Amino acid sequence: MGTRLCCFHSPKSTTKRNDGKGGVGGTLYSSPKNLRVFSLNELRSATRNFHPTNKIGRGGFGVVYKGILRDRSFVAIKSLSTESKQGTNEFLTEIDMVSNVRHPNLVRLIGCCVEDNNRMLVYEYLENNSLANALLGTKNNSISLDWSKRAAICLGTAHGLSFLHEEAEPHIVHRDIKASNILLDEDLVPKIGDFGLAKLFPDNVTHISTRVAGTMGYLAPEYALLGQLTKKADIYSFGVLILEVISGRSSSKSVWGHDMKDLLEWVWKMRVEDKLLDIVDPKLEGYPEEEVLRFVKVALCCTQAASHQRPSMKQVIISVCCCCG
């Protein structure tokens, strides 16, 4: 994977610490004005007392349930583990981050619940669950995604990330871009979710050193090895995500074929052998070869080993839009 692939140039990056204070049994230091505060009883009622049949997902810090509020609207309720101190930090971080940003490609936070030892986040409900389920799930959970749908999912996710990196104030690095954190609405519009690991990057900061968090298979090398975080870590993860969307295969698989390669190593090998179309999901039929190849090459630019060689999200969008005509 040492081949240099230069498609673009580069940007800058940055952090602000979360001032939120709250203990396992405490209350929030303040409630954001644009968030609704739910009682525990309201959320119990919405989920039939958190019945297992309403469970729609599980994250690193808790479980996500489907709920129906009294006005008959559907919501997704993220219940964080009561034992996890990290879960408390994630809860406060997520409220700080998501309550202040709005974008069509970001999951909308509706409200929260802090009662006794319970900490919950209430999000808009997205009918088609996650990209991981749609693309990599079982036959019962997966969705037939033709090329135009896959391309739109990549582009929508890119717009959401570009907003976080360039337009949100302060800028935000998500730190956990992966298929299970890209949620799909009824029209398959992608929305980035799960901001519990996100970091704020004010304009005067180029990088921060932090503990490594995220998901193996998506982690940029400088971040995984040195704990150096910039926006380019998200861009690396996004590149891996594009390759998953094109190949229909998971980056988290530890072995790949006879030579024990992971997804990214395999794609770079196919590039060297001039066989990039061999990575395309066999379920994809009648796709535009030049357009797919352009997406693959953009993904490889995003996953360059040297962070300064990776493009910005704005550059990614320009390049992808050009090939979408």
C-alpha positions as a printed NumPy array, in Angstrom:
array([[  0.   ,   0.   ,   0.   ],
       [  3.017,   2.23 ,  -0.431],
       [  1.962,   3.459,  -3.856],
       [  1.38 ,   7.185,  -3.899],
       [ -1.855,   8.185,  -5.567],
       [ -2.151,  11.938,  -5.884],
       [ -5.572,  13.266,  -6.939],
       [ -6.019,  16.436,  -4.902],
       [ -4.285,  18.808,  -2.468],
       [ -5.149,  19.36 ,   1.247],
       [ -6.848,  21.505,   4.034],
       [ -6.426,  22.384,   7.732],
       [ -8.136,  21.277,  10.95 ],
       [ -8.708,  21.684,  14.969],
       [-10.608,  21.353,  19.362],
       [-12.571,  22.623,  22.127],
       [-13.221,  20.661,  25.236],
       [-16.616,  19.605,  26.345],
       [-17.566,  21.681,  29.405],
       [-20.478,  19.419,  30.285],
       [-20.619,  18.026,  33.78 ],
       [-22.863,  15.242,  34.833],
       [-22.448,  12.075,  36.855],
       [-24.007,   8.683,  36.573],
       [-26.887,   9.743,  38.751],
       [-26.695,  13.463,  38.105],
       [-28.525,  15.932,  35.965],
       [-27.228,  17.843,  32.982],
       [-25.425,  21.083,  33.703],
       [-27.886,  22.749,  31.323],
       [-30.362,  21.584,  28.714],
       [-29.889,  22.908,  25.184],
       [-32.821,  25.158,  24.324],
       [-33.692,  23.32 ,  21.126],
       [-33.951,  19.9  ,  22.806],
       [-37.009,  18.311,  24.358],
       [-36.518,  16.724,  27.789],
       [-38.369,  13.419,  28.122],
       [-39.318,  11.656,  31.349],
       [-38.297,   8.054,  31.861],
       [-41.978,   7.056,  31.959],
       [-42.572,   8.642,  28.539],
       [-39.781,   6.594,  27.021],
       [-40.855,   3.422,  28.813],
       [-44.314,   3.885,  27.367],
       [-42.907,   4.579,  23.898],
       [-40.883,   1.337,  23.882],
       [-43.295,  -0.924,  25.815],
       [-40.879,  -0.843,  28.755],
       [-37.879,  -1.307,  26.456],
       [-39.208,  -4.602,  25.159],
       [-36.599,  -6.726,  23.321],
       [-38.75 ,  -6.752,  20.167],
       [-38.23 ,  -2.985,  19.911],
       [-34.448,  -3.285,  19.956],
       [-33.072,  -2.052,  16.616],
       [-29.355,  -1.749,  17.326],
       [-26.488,  -1.886,  19.77 ],
       [-23.551,   0.511,  20.013],
       [-20.397,   0.575,  22.075],
       [-22.146,   2.235,  25.009],
       [-25.701,   0.946,  24.958],
       [-28.779,  -0.217,  23.085],
       [-31.047,   1.55 ,  20.564],
       [-34.831,   0.999,  20.665],
       [-37.629,   1.957,  18.325],
       [-40.311,   3.978,  20.104],
       [-43.711,   5.521,  19.371],
       [-44.475,   8.786,  21.137],
       [-47.964,   9.887,  22.214],
       [-48.351,  11.954,  19.051],
       [-47.799,   8.687,  17.095],
       [-44.423,   9.777,  15.741],
       [-41.615,   7.225,  15.601],
       [-38.278,   7.827,  17.332],
       [-35.027,   5.969,  17.972],
       [-34.068,   5.911,  21.649],
       [-30.429,   5.347,  22.522],
       [-30.186,   4.045,  26.097],
       [-26.655,   4.327,  27.439],
       [-25.151,   1.801,  29.82 ],
       [-25.532,   2.827,  33.468],
       [-22.208,   1.19 ,  34.373],
       [-20.07 ,   3.028,  31.86 ],
       [-18.407,   6.287,  32.894],
       [-17.288,   6.575,  29.293],
       [-20.946,   6.315,  28.387],
       [-21.645,   9.403,  30.506],
       [-18.928,  11.333,  28.695],
       [-20.264,  10.119,  25.367],
       [-23.79 ,  11.172,  26.337],
       [-22.756,  14.722,  27.196],
       [-20.531,  14.967,  24.133],
       [-23.305,  13.794,  21.866],
       [-25.774,  16.329,  23.273],
       [-23.27 ,  19.166,  22.911],
       [-22.393,  18.185,  19.367],
       [-25.68 ,  17.219,  17.801],
       [-28.028,  19.717,  19.435],
       [-26.163,  22.542,  17.717],
       [-25.894,  21.18 ,  14.178],
       [-28.575,  20.659,  11.539],
       [-28.011,  19.216,   8.079],
       [-30.033,  16.92 ,   5.789],
       [-27.279,  14.277,   6.023],
       [-26.971,  14.291,   9.82 ],
       [-29.339,  12.407,  12.125],
       [-31.513,  14.887,  14.037],
       [-31.413,  14.783,  17.83 ],
       [-34.909,  15.414,  19.227],
       [-34.364,  15.222,  22.971],
       [-32.846,  13.492,  25.953],
       [-33.691,  11.934,  29.296],
       [-31.604,  12.21 ,  32.462],
       [-33.418,  10.599,  35.355],
       [-31.849,   8.699,  38.242],
       [-29.121,   6.56 ,  36.63 ],
       [-30.715,   6.655,  33.185],
       [-29.215,   8.608,  30.326],
       [-31.002,   8.45 ,  26.989],
       [-30.913,  10.246,  23.668],
       [-33.99 ,  10.487,  21.443],
       [-33.354,  10.712,  17.703],
       [-35.446,  10.848,  14.577],
       [-36.335,   7.334,  13.459],
       [-34.897,   6.211,  10.126],
       [-36.933,   3.519,   8.424],
       [-34.127,   1.612,   6.682],
       [-31.82 ,   1.254,   9.684],
       [-28.104,   1.397,   8.867],
       [-26.032,   1.068,   5.73 ],
       [-24.352,  -1.91 ,   7.393],
       [-27.7  ,  -3.722,   7.543],
       [-28.722,  -2.681,   4.048],
       [-25.417,  -3.584,   2.435],
       [-23.835,  -6.257,   4.615],
       [-26.766,  -7.707,   6.552],
       [-28.562, -11.006,   6.202],
       [-30.939, -11.631,   3.301],
       [-33.855, -10.622,   5.534],
       [-32.263,  -7.282,   6.473],
       [-30.404,  -6.316,   3.314],
       [-31.782,  -3.972,   0.665],
       [-31.229,  -4.226,  -3.075],
       [-28.961,  -1.289,  -3.897],
       [-28.255,  -0.539,  -7.544],
       [-25.347,   1.676,  -8.529],
       [-27.307,   4.938,  -8.542],
       [-28.451,   4.3  ,  -4.949],
       [-24.951,   3.402,  -3.799],
       [-23.477,   6.48 ,  -5.465],
       [-26.133,   8.709,  -3.849],
       [-25.387,   7.218,  -0.419],
       [-21.658,   7.943,  -0.851],
       [-22.339,  11.487,  -2.041],
       [-24.864,  12.265,   0.719],
       [-22.442,  10.998,   3.371],
       [-19.718,  13.163,   1.824],
       [-21.977,  16.23 ,   2.073],
       [-22.664,  15.495,   5.753],
       [-18.956,  15.104,   6.51 ],
       [-18.073,  18.236,   4.561],
       [-20.588,  20.175,   6.654],
       [-19.032,  18.879,   9.896],
       [-15.478,  19.643,   8.745],
       [-15.976,  22.989,   7.05 ],
       [-19.27 ,  24.64 ,   8.054],
       [-20.129,  23.58 ,  11.619],
       [-18.814,  26.029,  14.227],
       [-16.505,  24.865,  15.702],
       [-15.597,  22.249,  13.09 ],
       [-16.269,  18.654,  14.1  ],
       [-14.295,  15.444,  13.513],
       [-16.64 ,  12.485,  13.875],
       [-13.98 ,   9.803,  14.658],
       [-16.248,   6.824,  13.932],
       [-17.393,   6.95 ,  10.319],
       [-18.464,   3.409,   9.403],
       [-21.351,   1.601,   7.729],
       [-23.272,   1.028,  10.976],
       [-23.185,   4.777,  11.744],
       [-24.634,   5.762,   8.361],
       [-28.425,   5.535,   8.732],
       [-30.907,   5.461,   5.86 ],
       [-34.355,   7.046,   5.752],
       [-37.333,   5.748,   3.782],
       [-35.892,   7.223,   0.562],
       [-32.41 ,   5.828,   1.336],
       [-31.067,   9.318,   2.092],
       [-27.954,   8.734,   4.258],
       [-27.595,  10.453,   7.633],
       [-24.496,  10.329,   9.803],
       [-25.261,   9.252,  13.363],
       [-23.54 ,   8.447,  16.673],
       [-21.486,  11.503,  17.662],
       [-20.341,  10.128,  21.013],
       [-16.679,   9.987,  19.979],
       [-16.678,  13.29 ,  18.059],
       [-14.165,  16.058,  18.734],
       [-14.477,  19.816,  18.229],
       [-11.806,  21.492,  16.108],
       [-11.685,  25.321,  16.327],
       [ -9.9  ,  27.064,  13.45 ],
       [ -6.654,  27.689,  15.336],
       [ -5.92 ,  24.   ,  16.   ],
       [ -4.37 ,  21.782,  13.313],
       [ -4.451,  18.477,  15.189],
       [ -4.929,  17.035,  18.637],
       [ -3.374,  14.054,  20.384],
       [ -6.002,  11.853,  21.954],
       [ -6.73 ,   8.297,  22.967],
       [ -7.538,   6.108,  20.009],
       [-11.229,   5.348,  19.626],
       [-13.234,   4.082,  16.711],
       [-13.509,   0.843,  14.771],
       [-10.716,  -1.348,  13.441],
       [-10.656,  -1.467,   9.677],
       [-11.615,   2.205,   9.441],
       [ -8.794,   3.798,  11.463],
       [ -6.239,   6.017,   9.727],
       [ -2.671,   4.817,  10.425],
       [ -1.421,   8.053,  12.025],
       [ -4.4  ,   7.996,  14.372],
       [ -4.302,   4.265,  15.156],
       [ -0.545,   4.247,  15.793],
       [  0.181,   7.711,  17.215],
       [ -3.185,   9.031,  18.447],
       [ -2.823,  12.049,  16.119],
       [ -6.291,  13.215,  15.139],
       [ -7.171,  15.556,  12.267],
       [-10.062,  15.765,   9.813],
       [ -8.012,  13.469,   7.589],
       [ -8.822,  10.566,   9.932],
       [-12.512,  10.896,   8.97 ],
       [-11.54 ,  11.121,   5.309],
       [ -9.606,   7.86 ,   5.572],
       [-12.639,   6.162,   7.156],
       [-14.858,   7.589,   4.414],
       [-12.558,   6.098,   1.767],
       [-12.904,   2.672,   3.372],
       [-16.68 ,   3.177,   3.463],
       [-16.78 ,   3.861,  -0.31 ],
       [-14.891,   0.62 ,  -0.942],
       [-17.414,  -1.282,   1.182],
       [-20.301,   0.261,  -0.773],
       [-18.721,  -0.672,  -4.104],
       [-17.587,  -4.174,  -3.144],
       [-20.47 ,  -5.149,  -0.865],
       [-17.869,  -6.495,   1.569],
       [-16.968,  -5.548,   5.125],
       [-13.665,  -3.893,   6.02 ],
       [-13.741,  -5.573,   9.416],
       [-13.069,  -9.049,   8.017],
       [ -9.64 , -10.086,   9.267],
       [ -8.851, -12.362,   6.323],
       [ -9.399, -11.853,   2.636],
       [ -8.999, -14.741,   0.233],
       [ -5.988, -17.025,   0.139],
       [ -3.388, -14.353,   0.878],
       [ -4.962, -13.087,   4.12 ],
       [ -5.534,  -9.506,   2.958],
       [ -8.101,  -7.12 ,   4.389],
       [-10.408,  -5.099,   2.137],
       [ -8.141,  -2.088,   1.683],
       [ -5.019,  -4.162,   1.037],
       [ -6.944,  -6.247,  -1.481],
       [ -8.174,  -3.176,  -3.381],
       [ -4.665,  -1.694,  -3.549],
       [ -3.443,  -5.068,  -4.863],
       [ -6.148,  -5.036,  -7.538],
       [ -5.049,  -1.521,  -8.523],
       [ -1.439,  -2.637,  -8.979],
       [ -2.68 ,  -5.549, -11.127],
       [ -5.019,  -3.22 , -13.076],
       [ -8.044,  -5.268, -12.011],
       [-10.044,  -2.681, -10.05 ],
       [-13.371,  -3.764, -11.524],
       [-12.82 ,  -7.175,  -9.913],
       [-13.744,  -5.611,  -6.566],
       [-17.276,  -4.648,  -7.677],
       [-20.1  ,  -6.368,  -5.802],
       [-21.296,  -9.333,  -7.925],
       [-24.87 ,  -8.242,  -7.13 ],
       [-24.333,  -5.015,  -9.096],
       [-25.487,  -5.341, -12.679],
       [-25.324,  -2.874, -15.53 ],
       [-23.179,  -0.331, -13.685],
       [-21.244,   2.461, -15.486],
       [-17.659,   1.202, -15.391],
       [-15.928,   4.585, -15.74 ],
       [-17.999,   6.096, -12.951],
       [-17.395,   3.165, -10.614],
       [-13.662,   3.287, -11.34 ],
       [-13.643,   6.998, -10.529],
       [-15.292,   6.313,  -7.159],
       [-12.721,   3.584,  -6.418],
       [ -9.856,   5.949,  -7.26 ],
       [-11.347,   8.668,  -5.037],
       [-11.55 ,   6.082,  -2.227],
       [ -7.894,   5.189,  -2.733],
       [ -6.96 ,   8.879,  -2.585],
       [ -8.834,   9.089,   0.725],
       [ -6.931,   6.103,   2.134],
       [ -3.403,   7.243,   1.323],
       [ -1.043,   6.263,   4.146],
       [  0.26 ,   9.835,   4.446],
       [ -2.517,  12.065,   5.764],
       [ -1.355,  15.182,   3.87 ],
       [ -1.921,  13.339,   0.577],
       [ -5.614,  12.802,   1.311],
       [ -8.151,  15.254,  -0.139],
       [-10.552,  17.428,   1.826],
       [-14.236,  16.482,   1.775],
       [-14.941,  19.442,  -0.516],
       [-12.428,  18.071,  -2.982],
       [-14.009,  14.626,  -2.722],
       [-17.454,  16.055,  -3.507],
       [-16.172,  17.992,  -6.527],
       [-14.438,  14.912,  -7.894],
       [-17.39 ,  12.585,  -7.287],
       [-19.902,  15.065,  -8.721],
       [-17.791,  15.405, -11.862],
       [-17.93 ,  11.68 , -12.448],
       [-21.675,  11.584, -11.72 ],
       [-22.23 ,  14.06 , -14.524]])
